[in-house]
Amino acid sequence: MEIPCNAFNRWWIAAAGTVLQLCLGTVYAWSYFQKPLVDAYGWSNTQVAWVFSLAICCLGLAAAWGGMNLEKIGPRRLAIAGGLLFGGGYLLAALALQMKSLALLYLGYGLCGGCGLGLGYVTPVATAAKWFPDKKGLVTGMVIMGFGFGALLMSKILMPALMAATGGNLPAVFACLGAGLGLITVVCGWVLRNPPAGLLSSESRETDPGIAGPSVRNCLLSGRFAIIWGVFFCNIVAGISIIGFQSPLLQDLLKRSSPELMVLSLAAAGSTLIAVSSLFNGIGRFFWGGVSDRIGRVRTFRIILATQIIAFLILANVTQPWIFVILVCYVLLCYGGGFGTMPSLVLDVFGSRLMPVIYGTVLTAWSAGGIVGPQMVAVMKDFYGENASRYSFLLGASLLTLGFILSLILSDRPFARTSSIRDDR
């Protein structure tokens, strides 16, 4: 396949998309703030967890809307809008903390910031895939990997520097994050644009199953789409329930095994886990995406789900912090793997023509998972004390089992070209 464009220019697109995702991925360090906000403001775990849940919920919904309107609005304007909303969400959160207003925190970080996350997330993934018809798997994996590494950037680089510079003043920390990350995301969004006409050769257009395929309506109302959504949802709930609470969960375990540890030591351990697990989250998007190229997308999802069931059952009974850390890192490897494999699954089944709309709509599973996962753990922590972790992991194992069962009836063959709505699994 000939690629009639300057390779240097298109790699700038990939780099900008990766940096944009890296900034957006700082949302995955939310567990860094969970305990400090509960302690400083007297809010419950459930109340604080709703901030993260709303952000992820709005992320998925905004990504779906963005995918449907990407061609009409254009990647540059959509990504810049996402960057402005994302940075504005942090700034509103800073004001909310200064005013001690939980409602404004929901509005700022949750609604405004979450919508920015969604518009910013879907744009570079779909745009980079257009620029690299010869390297779709490599480049989309690289761009999405940036989101997984965001928690590492936050927990080990940004937060230590900002906490030291502000003396631990949380409103000031959020304000600095809003100004800095907002500026970077807007600049990266300005770089994004669609490739020149004719990037895909006529040969590739003829062989693309999405060029003359079914309508969006048929695809979205099909049984196949529903099963894909369900599999994705179950994998997301499992991973995001840990992402939202991994630091407090590790600190609780460390306090039981080593009561002499001080608060600062516990917080440092939680921060380190966020950083290390984010590496696995990012690497998983490359690793499992590469595995899916060899064994198929659906088979990859089956392995991801089945192995996590075992991991969650062990986590429900773990007493050793080092075993907890290893299993959390594996779960995050699989969580990232779901995001790394899903774009290719959508491309295989529905084709590149419908990819932005279908992929954006699939991301609504992220919205639902962002509510169910963190709230599941938050309720357990508020009402079940020392048994909270055990019950949370058992619920996670149950959802993973449901996802594995759904994956057994899923096929990754191209969607049938039909004018009627039918259960095409």
N, C-alpha and C positions, 0 to 999 in steps of 0.2 A: 504494500500500500504506500503510495506517495503522500507525503505530508507537505503541501505547498505553503509553508509558513516558516518564519525564522525561529529556529529552536531556542535561541536565547530569549526571545520575547515570550514564548509560551512557558518557559521555565520560570520567568518572573511571575506569571499568573499562578503557577503552582506554589511558588514560594510565598506570595502574598496570601493565598488561600490558607496555607499552613500556619502562617503567623496569626492570621485572623482567628483560626480555630484554636490556636494556643491561648490567645487572650480570652476567648469565650469559655474555654475549658476550665478556667479558674473557678467556675461555679461548682466544680466537683470537689473543691476544698471546703465546702460548706460546713462539714463536720468540725473544722477548725473553730468556727464561730458558735457552734451549737451550745456547748457547755458554758463558755464565757457569757453569752447572752442570757442563758437561764440564770446563771449566778448573779450577773450584774443588774438585771432588770426585774427579776422575780417572776418571769414568765415560765409557764410549764414547758416540758419537752414537746408536747403536742402543739402548743401555740407557736413555738419557735420553728418546729419542723414544717409548719404550714408555709413559712416563707420560702423554703427550698422547694416544697411540693408545688406551690403556685408558680415558681419560676420554671420548673420543668414542665408543668402542665401547659403554661403559656408558650414555652419553647416548641412543644410538639404541635400545638394548634397554629402558631404563627408560621412554623415550617411548612405545614400543609397549605396554608394560604399562600405563602411565598412560592412554593412549588407550582401552584396553579397559575400564578400571575408573573412568574419569572420572565417568560418570553415577552409579555406585554410591557412590563416595567423596565426590564433590563437588569443585568447583574450588578452594575455599578451603583445605580440609584437604590436598589434593594439592599445591597450590602452597607452602603453609607447610612441608610435609614436604620438598619440594624445596629450599627456602631453607635449612632447617636442615642438610640433608645437604651442600649446596653450601658453606656457610660452614664446616661441620665438616671438610670435605675440605681446605680451606686450612689450618685449624688443625692437623690431623694431618700435613699436609705440612711445616708449620713444625717440628713435633716430629721428623719424619723427618730433616730437614736438620740439626737440632741434634744428632741421634744419628748422623748420617751413614749412615742406613739406607735403601738403595734399595728394599727390600721394603716398608717402611712408607710410603715415598713412593708406590709403586704402589697400596697399599691406601687411603691417604688421598686424594691428588689424583685418582688414577685411578678406583678403585672407588667410594669414598664420594662424592667430588665429582662424578664422572661420572653417578652415579644421580641426584644432586640436579639436575644440568643437565637430564637427560631429563624428570624430573617437572615441573621448572619451565618447560621449553620448550614442551611440548605443551599445557599447561593454558591459558595466556592466548590462544593462537592459536584453539583450539576455542571457548573461552568468548566471546571478542570477536566471533567470527563469529555467535554466537547473538544477541548484543545488537544487531547491525547487519545485519539481513536486507536492508536497503535499501542498505547500503554495504559489502558483504562484502569486495570486492576492495580498496577503499581502506583499511579498518581492519586487515584481516589483513596487508596490505603494510606498514602503519605499524608494527604490533606486531613483525613479523618483522624489519623494518629496524633496530629497536633492537638486536637480536642482532648484526647486522653492524657496528654502530658501537661495540660493546664494546671492540674492540681499540684504537680511538682513545682512549676513556676511559682505558684502562690505560696505553698507551704514552706519552701526552703529558700526562696529568693526574696519575694515581695514582702511576705508577712514579717520575717525577722527584721528586715530593714525598716519597715514602716512602724512596727511596734516599738523599736528602739528610738526612732526619730520622733514619734508622737508621745512617748512615755506610756504606751498602752491605751491611749485615748481612742476608743472604737469609732466615734463619729468622725474623727480626723482621719483614721485609717480608711474608712469607706470613702471619704471625700477624695483622698489622694488616689485611691484605686479608680474612682469614677473619672477623674481628670486624665490620668495616665493611660488607662486601658481604653477609654473612650477615644482619645486622640489616635492611638495606634490602630484601632479597628477602623476608624474612618479613613485613615491614610491607606490601609490595606484594601478597603472597599473601593477606593478610588482607582486602584490598579486593575481591578477585575473588569473584564469586558468579554463579549462573545467573540469567537474566532471569525476570521474572514470567511465569506461564502465560499463553498466548494472545498472546505477542509476535508470532508469525507469524500473519498473517491466514489464514482458511480457504481463501482463493483461492490463496495461496502454497503452502499445504500440498498442495493438490490438484495443483499443477503441478510440485512437487518430484519429480524422478525417483527419489529415494531412499525416498519414503514407503512405497510398496508394491512395492519392488524385490526383488532376489534376496537370499539369505542371505549372511551374512559368509563362511561357509565356501565357498560357490560363488565369491564374488569373490576370496578369497585364493588359491584353488587354480586360478584361471583363467590362461590364457596372457596375457591383457591385463595382469593385475597383475604377472606375471613380467617382461614387457617394460618396463612402467613402472618397476619396481624396478631393472632392468638399466640403463636410460637414466639414472636418477637416480644410481645407483652410479658410473657412468663419469664423469659430470660432477663428482660429489663428489670422487673420487680425484684428478682433475686439479687442482681448486682447493685441496684440503686438503694435498696434497703440497707446495704452495708456501706455504700458510699456516704450516705447521709449521717451515719452514726458510727463509723469505724473507729474514730478517735475516742469518743465516750465509752464504747464497748471495750476497747483495749484498756482504757484507764480503769474501768470497773474490774476487769480481770486482774490487772496488775495490783490493784488495791487489796484484792482478796488473797493473792499469792505473796505479796510483799507489802504489808501494811506500813512499813517504815518509810516508804517512798513519799517525797514531798510533792506538792502541787505542781511546781515547775518541772520536776522530773517527769511526772505523769504527762503533762502537756507536751513536753519535748518528745516523749515516746509516741504520743498520738500524732504529732506533726511528722515524725519520721515515717510512721506507717502510711500516712496520706501520701508522702512523697514516693515511697517505694512502691506502693500499690498502684500509683498513677503510672509508673513506668510499665507495669504489667498491663494496665488498661490500654496504654498506647501501643505496646508491642503486640498485644493480642489482636489488634486490628490488622497488623501486617501478617502475623503468624497464621491466624486462622483463615485469613483471606487467601494466603498462599496454599494452605492445606485444601481449601475448597476448590482451588484450581485443579488439584490433582484427584480428589475423591468426590467432588460434587458439592453443591451448596447445601442440599437437604441432609445428606449424610453428615456433613460437618456440624450442622445444627443438632443432629441427634447425638453426636459425641459430646458436644458442648453441654447439652442438657443432662444427659445421663451421668456424666462424670461429676457435674455439680450436685446432683442429688446425693451422691456419696459424700461430697465435701460438706454439704449442709447438715447431713445426719451426724457427721463427726463433730462439726462446729457446735451442735446442740449439746454435746457432752464433753467438750474440751475444757481442760483445767490449766493447761500449760500455755503461757503467752506465746512462746515461739511456734507452737503448732497452730495457734490461732492466726498468727501473722502469715505463715506459709499458706494456709487455706484461704485466707482473705485475698492474698495475692493471686492465687489460682482462680478464685471466683472473678476477680477483676480482669484476669487474662481472658476468661470466657465472656465476660460482659463486653469487653472491647471487641472480642471476636464476633459477637452478634452484630455489632455496628459495622465491622469490617467486611462481613459476609453479605449483609442485607442488600447493599447497592448492587452487587453482582447478581444476587438472586432475582432482584427486580428486573435487571437488564435481561437476564436469561429468559425469564418468564414473559415479561410484557414488552420488551424491546426498548430501544433508546428514544423513540418518538414519544412514548408515554412516561418515560422514566421520571422527569421532574414532578409530574402530577402524582403518579402512583407512589413514588418514594416519599414525597412530602406527606401524602395521606397516611402511609404506613407509620410515619413518625408520630402520628396521634397515639400510637401505642406507648410512646415515650411519655406523652401527657398523662395517660391513665396510670402508667407505671410510676411516674413521679409522684402521684398522689398516694397510690396504694402502698408502695414500698416504704417510704419514710414514715407515713402515718401508722402503718402496721407496727413498726418498731417503737415509735413514740408512744403509742397507746400502751404497749407492753411495759415500757420503762416507767410510765406514770402510774400504772395500776398493779403490776405484778412483781415489782422489786427485783430480788435476786434471780427470779425465774424468767425475767423478761427476755434475756438472750436466748435461752433454751426454747421458749415458745415461739420467738421470732424465727429462729432457724428451722424449726419444725414446720411452720407455715410456709417458709420459703421452699423447703424440700417438697411440700405438697404441690405448690404451684409449678415447680420444675417438673414434677411427675406429670402434671396435666399437659405442660408444654411438650414433653417427650412423646406422650400419647398422640397429641395432635401432629407432631412431626412424622409419625409413622404412616399417616394417611396423606401426607403432602408429597407432591411431585414437582420437580423443577423443569419439566418439559415446557416448551413454548405454549403460551395460552392459545386456545383454539380460536380460529378466525370464524366468528359467528355473529350474526345480527341479533340473536335472541339472548336474553339473560338466562343463564343456566348454571348449574352447579358444576363448574369445570375444575375439578380437583386434580 
